[in-house]
Amino acid sequence: VYAPGATLRQERIAAEFGISRTPLREAFRVLERDGLVVNKPGSGVRVATADLPKLLDAYAVREAMDGVAARHAAERATPAEIEKLTKLVDLQKRLIKDWNPSAYVQSNVDFHLAIIGVARNASLASLVPLLHLTSQVFAPALALSSERASTAVAEHIEILDAIQKRKPDEAERVARSHIHATAVRLQEQLAKQQTKTEA
């Protein structure tokens, strides 16, 4: 709902949700831990922004993280877990057909979180905030379109196919390629936006 860089006014948000400031401050701490907001003394809490250096650093780590998660998912997923991943991809197909950007963003996060869960690699858990940062701050900030989402879902289908077929090398390759392609596209979009701003 709130744009990158937007100031989050505690009084207004507390009133909107009908809560006191204490649980709201705790919620802000969780969002800050997940990289979704930044709390700077004197300037308050703001939605994180998608600057180019931060973007490139985040996606470089995401590429490795998603590759490892997909590899381990291909090795460790149960049939029930594969069925859950299949349902998540089916949901994404429906969301693209009746384009709903915010629901798609959430379904994208859910798909990648599910793969991390299926991987059963405790070391990946500490990197989950990076997933939220890249998927919920950077991508929506750069005008996510149904066309781009369609491409992403096609790539999700490839990842799922490799996991179903128990092909760890292939799963890692397509997962890394998926994140790399996203990073390149977002970098190009950011560069265009910066050129327009400077002109």
C-alpha positions in Angstrom: 0.0 0.0 0.0 2.8 2.4 0.9 5.3 3.5 -1.8 9.0 3.0 -1.3 10.4 5.9 0.7 7.0 6.8 2.2 7.0 7.9 5.8 4.9 5.7 8.0 3.0 7.9 10.6 2.5 5.9 13.7 -0.6 7.9 14.9 -2.4 7.4 11.5 -1.5 3.7 11.2 -2.4 3.0 14.8 -5.8 4.6 14.3 -6.3 2.8 10.9 -5.8 -0.6 12.6 -7.5 0.4 15.9 -4.4 -0.6 17.9 -2.2 1.2 20.4 1.4 2.3 19.5 3.0 -0.5 21.5 2.1 -3.4 19.2 2.6 -1.1 16.2 6.2 -0.4 17.3 6.8 -4.1 17.6 5.4 -4.6 14.1 7.8 -1.9 12.8 10.7 -3.8 14.5 9.7 -7.0 12.6 9.3 -5.1 9.3 12.7 -3.5 9.9 14.3 -6.9 10.6 12.8 -8.1 7.3 14.2 -5.2 5.4 10.8 -3.7 4.5 11.2 -0.5 6.5 14.0 1.7 7.7 13.9 3.4 11.1 16.2 6.5 11.2 16.2 8.6 14.4 14.9 12.0 13.6 13.2 11.1 10.4 11.0 8.3 11.6 10.0 5.0 9.9 10.0 4.8 6.2 9.3 2.1 3.6 12.6 0.8 2.2 13.7 2.1 -1.1 15.1 0.4 -4.2 18.4 2.1 -4.9 20.6 0.5 -7.6 23.6 -0.6 -5.4 21.3 -2.2 -2.8 19.3 -3.9 -5.6 22.3 -5.5 -7.2 23.8 -6.6 -3.8 20.4 -8.1 -2.8 19.9 -10.0 -6.0 23.4 -11.4 -6.1 22.7 -13.1 -2.8 19.2 -14.1 -3.8 20.6 -15.8 -6.9 22.8 -18.1 -4.7 20.1 -18.5 -2.0 17.4 -19.6 -4.5 19.8 -21.9 -6.3 20.6 -23.8 -3.0 17.0 -23.9 -2.0 15.8 -25.4 -5.3 18.7 -27.9 -5.3 17.8 -29.1 -1.8 14.1 -29.1 -2.6 14.7 -31.4 -5.5 16.6 -33.7 -3.2 14.3 -33.5 -0.2 10.7 -32.6 -1.2 7.9 -35.0 -0.2 5.1 -35.7 -2.7 2.8 -33.6 -0.4 5.2 -30.7 -0.5 5.5 -30.9 -4.3 1.7 -30.8 -4.5 1.7 -27.7 -2.4 4.1 -26.0 -4.8 1.9 -27.1 -7.7 -1.1 -25.4 -6.1 0.9 -22.2 -5.5 1.8 -22.1 -9.2 -1.8 -22.8 -10.2 -2.9 -19.9 -8.1 -0.3 -17.6 -9.8 -1.7 -18.6 -13.2 -5.2 -17.5 -12.0 -3.9 -14.2 -10.6 -2.3 -13.4 -13.9 -5.4 -14.2 -15.9 -7.4 -11.8 -13.7 -4.5 -9.5 -13.0 -4.1 -8.7 -9.3 -0.7 -7.2 -8.7 -0.7 -7.2 -4.9 -2.1 -10.8 -4.7 0.5 -11.9 -7.3 3.4 -10.3 -5.2 2.2 -12.2 -2.2 1.8 -15.5 -4.1 5.4 -15.0 -5.5 6.7 -14.6 -1.9 4.7 -17.7 -0.8 6.2 -19.8 -3.7 9.8 -18.9 -2.9 9.2 -19.3 0.9 7.7 -22.7 0.2 10.8 -23.8 -1.7 13.0 -22.6 1.2 10.8 -24.6 3.6 11.0 -27.7 1.5 14.8 -27.4 1.2 15.1 -28.0 5.0 18.3 -26.1 5.2 18.5 -24.1 8.4 21.1 -21.8 7.1 18.6 -20.4 4.5 16.2 -19.2 7.3 18.4 -16.2 8.2 18.2 -15.0 4.5 14.4 -14.9 4.4 14.3 -11.1 5.0 16.2 -10.8 1.7 13.3 -12.5 -0.1 10.9 -10.0 1.4 13.1 -7.1 0.5 13.6 -8.1 -3.2 10.0 -9.4 -3.8 8.0 -6.9 -1.8 10.0 -3.7 -2.1 12.1 -3.8 -5.3 9.8 -5.5 -7.7 6.5 -3.7 -6.9 8.4 -0.4 -6.9 9.3 -0.9 -10.5 5.8 -1.3 -12.0 5.4 -5.0 -12.0 3.3 -5.9 -15.1 1.2 -8.9 -15.9 3.6 -9.7 -18.8 6.6 -9.8 -16.5 4.6 -11.9 -14.0 3.7 -14.3 -16.8 7.4 -14.8 -17.6 8.1 -15.3 -13.9 5.4 -17.9 -13.5 6.7 -19.8 -16.6 10.1 -19.8 -14.9 8.5 -21.0 -11.6 7.0 -23.9 -13.7 10.5 -24.8 -14.9 11.8 -24.8 -11.3 8.9 -26.9 -10.1 9.4 -29.4 -13.0 13.0 -29.9 -12.0 12.0 -30.4 -8.4 9.3 -32.9 -9.4 11.8 -34.8 -11.6 14.4 -34.9 -8.7 17.0 -33.1 -10.8 19.0 -31.0 -8.3 21.5 -29.6 -10.8 18.7 -28.5 -13.1 16.6 -27.1 -10.3 19.6 -25.0 -9.1 20.3 -23.8 -12.6 16.8 -22.7 -13.5 16.3 -21.1 -10.0 19.5 -19.1 -10.3 18.6 -18.1 -13.9 15.2 -16.9 -12.8 16.6 -14.6 -10.1 19.4 -13.4 -12.4 16.9 -12.5 -15.2 14.8 -10.6 -12.7 17.8 -8.7 -11.5 18.9 -7.7 -15.0 15.4 -6.5 -15.9 15.0 -4.5 -12.7 18.5 -3.0 -13.2 17.5 -1.9 -16.7 14.2 -0.4 -15.4 16.0 1.5 -12.6 18.6 2.8 -15.0 15.8 4.2 -17.3 14.1 5.8 -14.3 17.3 7.4 -13.2 17.9 8.7 -16.7 14.4 10.3 -16.8 15.0 11.9 -13.4 18.3 13.4 -14.4 17.0 14.7 -17.8 
